[in-house]
Amino acid sequence: MAALEPGDPRSVGEYQLLGRLGAGGMGRVFLGRSPGGRSVAVKVVHAELVAGQPEFRSRFRREVEAARKVSGAFTAPVVDADPDAPLPWLVTSYIAGPRSRTRSRSGVRWPPGACSRWPPGWPRR
């Protein structure tokens, strides 16, 4: 996790932001804390997507609705979201784990077959 940068929000909705987990084409993801003290992942959409694409907000709303319908051992449940906020956001449970890129660059080798095993619970065709 990286430290928050000067332009980063310090909170989103009722969630306090603690650090940056990553960023991608849709937005930035932060480690946050809920009012009850629970660790959460907070995704905040890039401003240019909201401003430059009128249909984006409705697409994001559909993404939130679809994500709320998915559950299982291999997904982080949606905790909260606000697709109508000036910068739309989505909060999921935070699931700690190593970043594969960090581990690969560290020189630590993956155990044989670690990336080729079929995950338990995944359907086979």
C-alpha positions in Angstrom: 0.0 0.0 0.0 1.2 3.5 -0.8 0.6 6.6 1.2 -2.2 9.0 0.2 -1.0 11.7 -2.1 -1.7 15.4 -1.6 -4.6 15.5 -4.1 -6.2 12.3 -2.8 -9.4 12.6 -0.8 -9.1 11.8 2.9 -12.6 10.4 3.1 -15.3 9.1 0.7 -18.9 9.0 2.0 -18.5 7.8 5.6 -15.2 5.9 4.9 -11.9 7.2 6.1 -9.1 6.6 3.5 -5.8 5.2 4.8 -3.7 4.7 1.7 -3.6 3.9 -2.0 -4.0 0.3 -3.1 -3.8 0.9 -6.8 -5.2 2.6 -9.9 -6.5 1.6 -13.3 -8.4 2.8 -16.3 -11.6 3.4 -14.3 -10.3 5.0 -11.1 -8.2 4.7 -8.0 -8.6 2.2 -5.2 -7.9 3.1 -1.6 -7.7 1.2 1.6 -10.4 2.6 3.9 -11.9 2.2 7.3 -15.7 2.0 7.9 -17.3 3.9 10.8 -17.3 0.5 12.6 -13.6 0.0 12.1 -13.8 -2.6 9.3 -11.2 -2.5 6.5 -12.7 -1.8 3.1 -11.5 -1.2 -0.5 -12.8 2.1 -1.9 -12.9 2.6 -5.7 -13.3 6.2 -6.8 -13.9 6.9 -10.5 -11.7 9.2 -12.5 -13.2 12.6 -12.9 -12.6 12.6 -16.7 -14.9 9.6 -17.1 -17.8 11.3 -15.4 -17.3 14.6 -17.3 -16.4 13.2 -20.7 -18.9 10.3 -21.0 -22.5 11.2 -20.3 -23.5 7.5 -20.3 -20.8 6.6 -17.8 -22.8 7.1 -14.7 -25.6 4.8 -15.8 -23.0 2.1 -16.8 -21.4 2.5 -13.3 -24.8 2.1 -11.7 -25.3 -1.1 -13.6 -21.9 -2.3 -12.5 -22.8 -1.7 -8.9 -26.1 -3.5 -9.2 -24.4 -6.5 -10.9 -21.7 -6.6 -8.3 -24.2 -6.6 -5.5 -25.8 -9.8 -7.0 -22.6 -11.8 -7.0 -21.4 -13.6 -3.9 -19.2 -16.5 -3.1 -15.8 -17.5 -1.7 -13.9 -15.7 -4.5 -15.5 -12.3 -4.6 -15.4 -9.3 -2.3 -19.0 -8.3 -1.4 -20.2 -4.8 -2.1 -20.6 -2.9 1.2 -21.7 0.5 -0.1 -21.8 2.7 -3.3 -22.8 6.1 -4.5 -23.1 6.2 -8.3 -24.6 9.7 -8.0 -21.8 11.3 -6.1 -19.8 14.0 -7.9 -17.1 11.3 -8.3 -18.9 8.0 -8.1 -17.5 5.4 -5.7 -17.9 1.7 -4.7 -16.9 0.1 -1.4 -16.2 -3.6 -1.0 -14.8 -5.7 1.8 -11.0 -5.6 1.8 -9.3 -8.9 1.3 -5.6 -8.7 2.2 -3.1 -10.5 0.0 0.2 -10.1 -1.8 0.3 -8.4 -5.2 1.6 -10.8 -7.7 3.7 -8.1 -9.4 5.4 -7.3 -6.1 6.1 -10.9 -5.4 7.4 -11.5 -8.9 9.8 -8.5 -8.7 11.0 -9.4 -5.2 12.8 -12.4 -6.5 10.7 -14.8 -4.3 9.8 -17.7 -6.5 6.2 -19.0 -6.6 5.9 -22.6 -5.6 5.6 -25.1 -8.5 2.1 -25.1 -9.8 0.9 -22.2 -7.6 -0.5 -20.4 -10.6 -1.7 -23.4 -12.5 -4.0 -25.1 -9.9 -7.7 -24.9 -10.5 -9.2 -22.9 -7.6 -11.4 -24.9 -5.3 -15.1 -24.2 -5.9 -14.6 -23.0 -9.5 -16.8 -25.0 -11.9 -15.0 -27.1 -14.5 -16.3 -27.3 -18.0 
